[in-house]
C-alpha cells in the first residue's frame, strides 16, 4: 500500500514513538518485515531504491580523558565501544528517509540502550517531511531481515538445520525470532553464545516459547562445527571463532564488527563465495572483518574485492547460488534502503489503523 501525497494528513509534523506504534497495533513482526525486505531488495536490484551512509567517529581519547568515564575503559578491552554518529539517507519510488543513529556501548552503565535511532520520512517528490519515527526497534528489526532473507535464499526447502548466533542483544533477539517464521522443522536447534553466559541463558529463556525450535545457551564454540548457519550479531572487538572451529560448508552472516578471522576469509575466497549487502558501503566503513582484511593488506575491498569474486547481494538474482559443498560468507553494513522500506511500512500501517478506528 502506498499513500498518495494528496491523501496524506496535513498539519504539524508528527512523531510516532514505539508506544504509539504498539498502541495502534503496529507490530514489527518478523514475517511482515521479511516481506517488506523482499520488496526492498527487488527495488534495489532494479535501481528503484538507493542510498548512502556516513559515519562520524568521536575520538575515544575525548571520552577516556574525562575522569568520570575513565573508570570504565578497562571493561571495553574485548568489546567495541562503537561510539559513533551515523546518518543513512535513502530514496525509493514514493518516499525518502534519513535515519540518524547515535551509539556508545558505554550507555549500558547509564541505563540506556547502546544504540538509538530516529527516522525522518519524506515525500519523494517535494522532499517535505511527513513524520518522524522512533527508529531504535525499527533498526534492530530491519537488521534481522538479513537473516530471514539469507535462509529463504540459500536454504529453500531445507529441514533440520542447526544455527549458531553470536550475541544476545536486541539484534540477536530479533534474529532468533526471525528464524522462527519458517516451517517448524526448518531448524532443529539454535545455539546462542554471548560474552556473558548469563545474557545468553536469559535470551534463550525469554524466547523459548516464541520459536518452534530449541534454544541452547552455550559458553564455547564446541557446537559450531555442526552448524549450517552462523550469525554474528555481537559487539566483539576481535573474531569470535577460529576458522578450524567452523563448518567448512556453512553460511556465515556477519552483522557486527571485526568478528570473522582472516584465515576464514582466505579460505572462503579460495573455495566459496564472499557477498556484501553493498561492497562500496562495507569498504568505506572499514570496520568489519572483510573490509579490514583488504585494508590491512594495503588495498581496499572496493578496489580488489570484485576482482577476486566478491559480489553484491543484489547482483545474485533470484536463483539459489550456493553449492552444497561451498562456504558462503555475507557481510552486511546495514543498507539505508531497508530502513526506508520498514519506515514506510510502519507509517502506512499506522495511517490504516487510524482510518479504521
Secondary structure, 3 states (H helix, E strand, C coil): CCCCHHHCCCCCCEEECHHHHHHCCCCCCHHHHHHHHHHHHHHHHCCCCEEEEEEECCCHHHHHCCHHHHCCHHHHCCECCCCEEEEEEEECCCEEEEEEEEECHHHHHHCCCCEEEEEEEEECCCCCEEEEEECHHHHHHHHHHHHHHHHHHHCCCCCCEEEEEECCCHHHHHHHHHHCCCCCCCEEEEEEECCCHHHHHHHHHHHHHHCCCEEEECCCCCCHHHCCEEEECCCECCCCCCHHHCCCCCEEEECCCCCCCHHHHHHHHHHCEEEECCHHHHHHHCCCHHHHHHHCCCCCHHHHHHHHCCEEHHHCCCCCCCCCCCCEEEECCCCHHHHHHHHHHHHHHHHHHHHHC
